[in-house]
Amino acid sequence: MAKPPSKRMVKLTVVVKAKDAFKGKPLVDVLISLLMEAGVSGATVTHAARGYGARGIARADVLGLSVNLPTIVETVSDADRISKVLTEVKKMVGTNGLITTSEVDVY
C-alpha cells in the first residue's frame, strides 16, 4: 500500500506565561480567537511544568498558590494563513514571549 503524500505546511509556536494579557484579556484566549477568525483549523494550548527565559524562572510554588507557568500555543496551517496572522501575533506578544515558525510535513 502506498503512503499518502505529505503536505508542506507551517507550524506556529508561541510561548508566553499563563497570566500574560493583551488589552485586559488573557493573551492565550486572544491568540486562539485570532487563529479561529483567520480560518486556522485548530490549535493546541499546553501548560508547561516549569521553564526559564528572559523574564526569569517560571514554576509553581510549593503550595500551588502562585502559578504563572509557561504556556505554549501551537498550530499548523498553510503558509498563507500563518503569514496572515503573524504580524498581529508579534504585536500581541511583544517582548513577553517567544514566537517561532517552521516548515513541517503533514501526513
MODELLER restraints for C-alpha pairs under 7 A, 6 or more apart:
rsr = mdl.restraints
at = mdl.atoms
rsr.add(forms.Gaussian(group=physical.xy_distance, feature=features.Distance(at['CA:4:A'], at['CA:107:A']), mean=6.91, stdev=0.5))
rsr.add(forms.Gaussian(group=physical.xy_distance, feature=features.Distance(at['CA:5:A'], at['CA:107:A']), mean=6.76, stdev=0.5))
rsr.add(forms.Gaussian(group=physical.xy_distance, feature=features.Distance(at['CA:6:A'], at['CA:105:A']), mean=5.68, stdev=0.5))
rsr.add(forms.Gaussian(group=physical.xy_distance, feature=features.Distance(at['CA:6:A'], at['CA:106:A']), mean=5.32, stdev=0.5))
rsr.add(forms.Gaussian(group=physical.xy_distance, feature=features.Distance(at['CA:6:A'], at['CA:107:A']), mean=4.69, stdev=0.5))
rsr.add(forms.Gaussian(group=physical.xy_distance, feature=features.Distance(at['CA:7:A'], at['CA:105:A']), mean=5.51, stdev=0.5))
rsr.add(forms.Gaussian(group=physical.xy_distance, feature=features.Distance(at['CA:7:A'], at['CA:106:A']), mean=5.11, stdev=0.5))
rsr.add(forms.Gaussian(group=physical.xy_distance, feature=features.Distance(at['CA:7:A'], at['CA:107:A']), mean=6.53, stdev=0.5))
rsr.add(forms.Gaussian(group=physical.xy_distance, feature=features.Distance(at['CA:8:A'], at['CA:103:A']), mean=6.77, stdev=0.5))
rsr.add(forms.Gaussian(group=physical.xy_distance, feature=features.Distance(at['CA:8:A'], at['CA:104:A']), mean=5.84, stdev=0.5))
rsr.add(forms.Gaussian(group=physical.xy_distance, feature=features.Distance(at['CA:8:A'], at['CA:105:A']), mean=4.78, stdev=0.5))
rsr.add(forms.Gaussian(group=physical.xy_distance, feature=features.Distance(at['CA:8:A'], at['CA:106:A']), mean=6.34, stdev=0.5))
rsr.add(forms.Gaussian(group=physical.xy_distance, feature=features.Distance(at['CA:9:A'], at['CA:76:A']), mean=6.61, stdev=0.5))
rsr.add(forms.Gaussian(group=physical.xy_distance, feature=features.Distance(at['CA:9:A'], at['CA:77:A']), mean=5.67, stdev=0.5))
rsr.add(forms.Gaussian(group=physical.xy_distance, feature=features.Distance(at['CA:9:A'], at['CA:78:A']), mean=4.86, stdev=0.5))
rsr.add(forms.Gaussian(group=physical.xy_distance, feature=features.Distance(at['CA:9:A'], at['CA:79:A']), mean=6.09, stdev=0.5))
rsr.add(forms.Gaussian(group=physical.xy_distance, feature=features.Distance(at['CA:9:A'], at['CA:103:A']), mean=5.72, stdev=0.5))
rsr.add(forms.Gaussian(group=physical.xy_distance, feature=features.Distance(at['CA:9:A'], at['CA:104:A']), mean=5.38, stdev=0.5))
rsr.add(forms.Gaussian(group=physical.xy_distance, feature=features.Distance(at['CA:9:A'], at['CA:105:A']), mean=6.21, stdev=0.5))
rsr.add(forms.Gaussian(group=physical.xy_distance, feature=features.Distance(at['CA:9:A'], at['CA:106:A']), mean=6.75, stdev=0.5))
rsr.add(forms.Gaussian(group=physical.xy_distance, feature=features.Distance(at['CA:10:A'], at['CA:76:A']), mean=5.57, stdev=0.5))
rsr.add(forms.Gaussian(group=physical.xy_distance, feature=features.Distance(at['CA:10:A'], at['CA:77:A']), mean=5.62, stdev=0.5))
rsr.add(forms.Gaussian(group=physical.xy_distance, feature=features.Distance(at['CA:10:A'], at['CA:78:A']), mean=5.88, stdev=0.5))
rsr.add(forms.Gaussian(group=physical.xy_distance, feature=features.Distance(at['CA:10:A'], at['CA:79:A']), mean=5.50, stdev=0.5))
rsr.add(forms.Gaussian(group=physical.xy_distance, feature=features.Distance(at['CA:10:A'], at['CA:101:A']), mean=6.51, stdev=0.5))
rsr.add(forms.Gaussian(group=physical.xy_distance, feature=features.Distance(at['CA:10:A'], at['CA:102:A']), mean=5.57, stdev=0.5))
rsr.add(forms.Gaussian(group=physical.xy_distance, feature=features.Distance(at['CA:10:A'], at['CA:103:A']), mean=4.52, stdev=0.5))
rsr.add(forms.Gaussian(group=physical.xy_distance, feature=features.Distance(at['CA:10:A'], at['CA:104:A']), mean=5.77, stdev=0.5))
rsr.add(forms.Gaussian(group=physical.xy_distance, feature=features.Distance(at['CA:11:A'], at['CA:75:A']), mean=5.65, stdev=0.5))
rsr.add(forms.Gaussian(group=physical.xy_distance, feature=features.Distance(at['CA:11:A'], at['CA:76:A']), mean=4.30, stdev=0.5))
rsr.add(forms.Gaussian(group=physical.xy_distance, feature=features.Distance(at['CA:11:A'], at['CA:77:A']), mean=6.62, stdev=0.5))
rsr.add(forms.Gaussian(group=physical.xy_distance, feature=features.Distance(at['CA:11:A'], at['CA:101:A']), mean=5.44, stdev=0.5))
rsr.add(forms.Gaussian(group=physical.xy_distance, feature=features.Distance(at['CA:11:A'], at['CA:102:A']), mean=5.32, stdev=0.5))
rsr.add(forms.Gaussian(group=physical.xy_distance, feature=features.Distance(at['CA:11:A'], at['CA:103:A']), mean=6.25, stdev=0.5))
rsr.add(forms.Gaussian(group=physical.xy_distance, feature=features.Distance(at['CA:11:A'], at['CA:104:A']), mean=6.52, stdev=0.5))
rsr.add(forms.Gaussian(group=physical.xy_distance, feature=features.Distance(at['CA:12:A'], at['CA:74:A']), mean=5.65, stdev=0.5))
rsr.add(forms.Gaussian(group=physical.xy_distance, feature=features.Distance(at['CA:12:A'], at['CA:75:A']), mean=5.39, stdev=0.5))
rsr.add(forms.Gaussian(group=physical.xy_distance, feature=features.Distance(at['CA:12:A'], at['CA:76:A']), mean=6.28, stdev=0.5))
rsr.add(forms.Gaussian(group=physical.xy_distance, feature=features.Distance(at['CA:12:A'], at['CA:100:A']), mean=5.91, stdev=0.5))
rsr.add(forms.Gaussian(group=physical.xy_distance, feature=features.Distance(at['CA:12:A'], at['CA:101:A']), mean=4.63, stdev=0.5))
rsr.add(forms.Gaussian(group=physical.xy_distance, feature=features.Distance(at['CA:12:A'], at['CA:102:A']), mean=6.92, stdev=0.5))
rsr.add(forms.Gaussian(group=physical.xy_distance, feature=features.Distance(at['CA:13:A'], at['CA:72:A']), mean=6.84, stdev=0.5))
rsr.add(forms.Gaussian(group=physical.xy_distance, feature=features.Distance(at['CA:13:A'], at['CA:73:A']), mean=5.73, stdev=0.5))
rsr.add(forms.Gaussian(group=physical.xy_distance, feature=features.Distance(at['CA:13:A'], at['CA:74:A']), mean=4.53, stdev=0.5))
rsr.add(forms.Gaussian(group=physical.xy_distance, feature=features.Distance(at['CA:13:A'], at['CA:75:A']), mean=6.74, stdev=0.5))
rsr.add(forms.Gaussian(group=physical.xy_distance, feature=features.Distance(at['CA:13:A'], at['CA:99:A']), mean=5.73, stdev=0.5))
rsr.add(forms.Gaussian(group=physical.xy_distance, feature=features.Distance(at['CA:13:A'], at['CA:100:A']), mean=5.23, stdev=0.5))
rsr.add(forms.Gaussian(group=physical.xy_distance, feature=features.Distance(at['CA:13:A'], at['CA:101:A']), mean=6.30, stdev=0.5))
rsr.add(forms.Gaussian(group=physical.xy_distance, feature=features.Distance(at['CA:14:A'], at['CA:72:A']), mean=5.63, stdev=0.5))
rsr.add(forms.Gaussian(group=physical.xy_distance, feature=features.Distance(at['CA:14:A'], at['CA:73:A']), mean=5.11, stdev=0.5))
rsr.add(forms.Gaussian(group=physical.xy_distance, feature=features.Distance(at['CA:14:A'], at['CA:74:A']), mean=6.48, stdev=0.5))
rsr.add(forms.Gaussian(group=physical.xy_distance, feature=features.Distance(at['CA:14:A'], at['CA:98:A']), mean=5.69, stdev=0.5))
rsr.add(forms.Gaussian(group=physical.xy_distance, feature=features.Distance(at['CA:14:A'], at['CA:99:A']), mean=4.56, stdev=0.5))
rsr.add(forms.Gaussian(group=physical.xy_distance, feature=features.Distance(at['CA:14:A'], at['CA:100:A']), mean=6.58, stdev=0.5))
rsr.add(forms.Gaussian(group=physical.xy_distance, feature=features.Distance(at['CA:15:A'], at['CA:70:A']), mean=6.56, stdev=0.5))
rsr.add(forms.Gaussian(group=physical.xy_distance, feature=features.Distance(at['CA:15:A'], at['CA:71:A']), mean=5.64, stdev=0.5))
rsr.add(forms.Gaussian(group=physical.xy_distance, feature=features.Distance(at['CA:15:A'], at['CA:72:A']), mean=4.53, stdev=0.5))
rsr.add(forms.Gaussian(group=physical.xy_distance, feature=features.Distance(at['CA:15:A'], at['CA:73:A']), mean=6.50, stdev=0.5))
rsr.add(forms.Gaussian(group=physical.xy_distance, feature=features.Distance(at['CA:15:A'], at['CA:97:A']), mean=5.43, stdev=0.5))
rsr.add(forms.Gaussian(group=physical.xy_distance, feature=features.Distance(at['CA:15:A'], at['CA:98:A']), mean=5.03, stdev=0.5))
rsr.add(forms.Gaussian(group=physical.xy_distance, feature=features.Distance(at['CA:15:A'], at['CA:99:A']), mean=6.49, stdev=0.5))
rsr.add(forms.Gaussian(group=physical.xy_distance, feature=features.Distance(at['CA:16:A'], at['CA:70:A']), mean=5.70, stdev=0.5))
rsr.add(forms.Gaussian(group=physical.xy_distance, feature=features.Distance(at['CA:16:A'], at['CA:71:A']), mean=5.34, stdev=0.5))
rsr.add(forms.Gaussian(group=physical.xy_distance, feature=features.Distance(at['CA:16:A'], at['CA:72:A']), mean=6.56, stdev=0.5))
rsr.add(forms.Gaussian(group=physical.xy_distance, feature=features.Distance(at['CA:16:A'], at['CA:96:A']), mean=6.55, stdev=0.5))
rsr.add(forms.Gaussian(group=physical.xy_distance, feature=features.Distance(at['CA:16:A'], at['CA:97:A']), mean=4.61, stdev=0.5))
rsr.add(forms.Gaussian(group=physical.xy_distance, feature=features.Distance(at['CA:16:A'], at['CA:98:A']), mean=6.75, stdev=0.5))
rsr.add(forms.Gaussian(group=physical.xy_distance, feature=features.Distance(at['CA:17:A'], at['CA:68:A']), mean=5.77, stdev=0.5))
rsr.add(forms.Gaussian(group=physical.xy_distance, feature=features.Distance(at['CA:17:A'], at['CA:69:A']), mean=5.46, stdev=0.5))
rsr.add(forms.Gaussian(group=physical.xy_distance, feature=features.Distance(at['CA:17:A'], at['CA:70:A']), mean=4.48, stdev=0.5))
rsr.add(forms.Gaussian(group=physical.xy_distance, feature=features.Distance(at['CA:17:A'], at['CA:71:A']), mean=5.33, stdev=0.5))
rsr.add(forms.Gaussian(group=physical.xy_distance, feature=features.Distance(at['CA:18:A'], at['CA:68:A']), mean=5.13, stdev=0.5))
rsr.add(forms.Gaussian(group=physical.xy_distance, feature=features.Distance(at['CA:18:A'], at['CA:69:A']), mean=5.56, stdev=0.5))
rsr.add(forms.Gaussian(group=physical.xy_distance, feature=features.Distance(at['CA:18:A'], at['CA:70:A']), mean=6.10, stdev=0.5))
rsr.add(forms.Gaussian(group=physical.xy_distance, feature=features.Distance(at['CA:18:A'], at['CA:71:A']), mean=5.44, stdev=0.5))
rsr.add(forms.Gaussian(group=physical.xy_distance, feature=features.Distance(at['CA:19:A'], at['CA:26:A']), mean=6.66, stdev=0.5))
rsr.add(forms.Gaussian(group=physical.xy_distance, feature=features.Distance(at['CA:19:A'], at['CA:68:A']), mean=5.71, stdev=0.5))
rsr.add(forms.Gaussian(group=physical.xy_distance, feature=features.Distance(at['CA:20:A'], at['CA:26:A']), mean=6.13, stdev=0.5))
rsr.add(forms.Gaussian(group=physical.xy_distance, feature=features.Distance(at['CA:20:A'], at['CA:27:A']), mean=5.55, stdev=0.5))
rsr.add(forms.Gaussian(group=physical.xy_distance, feature=features.Distance(at['CA:21:A'], at['CA:27:A']), mean=4.40, stdev=0.5))
rsr.add(forms.Gaussian(group=physical.xy_distance, feature=features.Distance(at['CA:22:A'], at['CA:92:A']), mean=6.24, stdev=0.5))
rsr.add(forms.Gaussian(group=physical.xy_distance, feature=features.Distance(at['CA:38:A'], at['CA:81:A']), mean=6.70, stdev=0.5))
rsr.add(forms.Gaussian(group=physical.xy_distance, feature=features.Distance(at['CA:40:A'], at['CA:77:A']), mean=6.21, stdev=0.5))
rsr.add(forms.Gaussian(group=physical.xy_distance, feature=features.Distance(at['CA:40:A'], at['CA:81:A']), mean=6.78, stdev=0.5))
rsr.add(forms.Gaussian(group=physical.xy_distance, feature=features.Distance(at['CA:42:A'], at['CA:75:A']), mean=6.31, stdev=0.5))
rsr.add(forms.Gaussian(group=physical.xy_distance, feature=features.Distance(at['CA:43:A'], at['CA:73:A']), mean=6.76, stdev=0.5))
rsr.add(forms.Gaussian(group=physical.xy_distance, feature=features.Distance(at['CA:43:A'], at['CA:74:A']), mean=5.54, stdev=0.5))
rsr.add(forms.Gaussian(group=physical.xy_distance, feature=features.Distance(at['CA:43:A'], at['CA:75:A']), mean=4.46, stdev=0.5))
rsr.add(forms.Gaussian(group=physical.xy_distance, feature=features.Distance(at['CA:44:A'], at['CA:73:A']), mean=5.64, stdev=0.5))
rsr.add(forms.Gaussian(group=physical.xy_distance, feature=features.Distance(at['CA:44:A'], at['CA:74:A']), mean=5.30, stdev=0.5))
rsr.add(forms.Gaussian(group=physical.xy_distance, feature=features.Distance(at['CA:44:A'], at['CA:75:A']), mean=6.50, stdev=0.5))
rsr.add(forms.Gaussian(group=physical.xy_distance, feature=features.Distance(at['CA:45:A'], at['CA:71:A']), mean=6.84, stdev=0.5))
rsr.add(forms.Gaussian(group=physical.xy_distance, feature=features.Distance(at['CA:45:A'], at['CA:72:A']), mean=5.51, stdev=0.5))
rsr.add(forms.Gaussian(group=physical.xy_distance, feature=features.Distance(at['CA:45:A'], at['CA:73:A']), mean=4.53, stdev=0.5))
rsr.add(forms.Gaussian(group=physical.xy_distance, feature=features.Distance(at['CA:45:A'], at['CA:74:A']), mean=6.58, stdev=0.5))
rsr.add(forms.Gaussian(group=physical.xy_distance, feature=features.Distance(at['CA:46:A'], at['CA:71:A']), mean=5.69, stdev=0.5))
rsr.add(forms.Gaussian(group=physical.xy_distance, feature=features.Distance(at['CA:46:A'], at['CA:72:A']), mean=5.07, stdev=0.5))
rsr.add(forms.Gaussian(group=physical.xy_distance, feature=features.Distance(at['CA:46:A'], at['CA:73:A']), mean=6.56, stdev=0.5))
rsr.add(forms.Gaussian(group=physical.xy_distance, feature=features.Distance(at['CA:47:A'], at['CA:69:A']), mean=6.70, stdev=0.5))
rsr.add(forms.Gaussian(group=physical.xy_distance, feature=features.Distance(at['CA:47:A'], at['CA:70:A']), mean=6.06, stdev=0.5))
rsr.add(forms.Gaussian(group=physical.xy_distance, feature=features.Distance(at['CA:47:A'], at['CA:71:A']), mean=4.52, stdev=0.5))
rsr.add(forms.Gaussian(group=physical.xy_distance, feature=features.Distance(at['CA:47:A'], at['CA:72:A']), mean=6.35, stdev=0.5))
rsr.add(forms.Gaussian(group=physical.xy_distance, feature=features.Distance(at['CA:48:A'], at['CA:69:A']), mean=6.20, stdev=0.5))
rsr.add(forms.Gaussian(group=physical.xy_distance, feature=features.Distance(at['CA:48:A'], at['CA:70:A']), mean=5.30, stdev=0.5))
rsr.add(forms.Gaussian(group=physical.xy_distance, feature=features.Distance(at['CA:48:A'], at['CA:71:A']), mean=6.00, stdev=0.5))
rsr.add(forms.Gaussian(group=physical.xy_distance, feature=features.Distance(at['CA:49:A'], at['CA:59:A']), mean=6.56, stdev=0.5))
rsr.add(forms.Gaussian(group=physical.xy_distance, feature=features.Distance(at['CA:49:A'], at['CA:69:A']), mean=6.69, stdev=0.5))
rsr.add(forms.Gaussian(group=physical.xy_distance, feature=features.Distance(at['CA:50:A'], at['CA:58:A']), mean=5.37, stdev=0.5))
rsr.add(forms.Gaussian(group=physical.xy_distance, feature=features.Distance(at['CA:50:A'], at['CA:59:A']), mean=4.52, stdev=0.5))
rsr.add(forms.Gaussian(group=physical.xy_distance, feature=features.Distance(at['CA:50:A'], at['CA:69:A']), mean=6.06, stdev=0.5))
rsr.add(forms.Gaussian(group=physical.xy_distance, feature=features.Distance(at['CA:50:A'], at['CA:70:A']), mean=6.54, stdev=0.5))
rsr.add(forms.Gaussian(group=physical.xy_distance, feature=features.Distance(at['CA:51:A'], at['CA:57:A']), mean=5.88, stdev=0.5))
rsr.add(forms.Gaussian(group=physical.xy_distance, feature=features.Distance(at['CA:51:A'], at['CA:58:A']), mean=5.20, stdev=0.5))
rsr.add(forms.Gaussian(group=physical.xy_distance, feature=features.Distance(at['CA:51:A'], at['CA:59:A']), mean=6.72, stdev=0.5))
rsr.add(forms.Gaussian(group=physical.xy_distance, feature=features.Distance(at['CA:51:A'], at['CA:70:A']), mean=6.43, stdev=0.5))
rsr.add(forms.Gaussian(group=physical.xy_distance, feature=features.Distance(at['CA:52:A'], at['CA:58:A']), mean=5.72, stdev=0.5))
rsr.add(forms.Gaussian(group=physical.xy_distance, feature=features.Distance(at['CA:58:A'], at['CA:68:A']), mean=6.51, stdev=0.5))
rsr.add(forms.Gaussian(group=physical.xy_distance, feature=features.Distance(at['CA:58:A'], at['CA:69:A']), mean=5.33, stdev=0.5))
rsr.add(forms.Gaussian(group=physical.xy_distance, feature=features.Distance(at['CA:58:A'], at['CA:70:A']), mean=6.66, stdev=0.5))
rsr.add(forms.Gaussian(group=physical.xy_distance, feature=features.Distance(at['CA:59:A'], at['CA:67:A']), mean=6.77, stdev=0.5))
rsr.add(forms.Gaussian(group=physical.xy_distance, feature=features.Distance(at['CA:59:A'], at['CA:69:A']), mean=5.68, stdev=0.5))
rsr.add(forms.Gaussian(group=physical.xy_distance, feature=features.Distance(at['CA:60:A'], at['CA:66:A']), mean=6.24, stdev=0.5))
rsr.add(forms.Gaussian(group=physical.xy_distance, feature=features.Distance(at['CA:60:A'], at['CA:67:A']), mean=4.93, stdev=0.5))
rsr.add(forms.Gaussian(group=physical.xy_distance, feature=features.Distance(at['CA:60:A'], at['CA:69:A']), mean=6.90, stdev=0.5))
rsr.add(forms.Gaussian(group=physical.xy_distance, feature=features.Distance(at['CA:61:A'], at['CA:67:A']), mean=7.00, stdev=0.5))
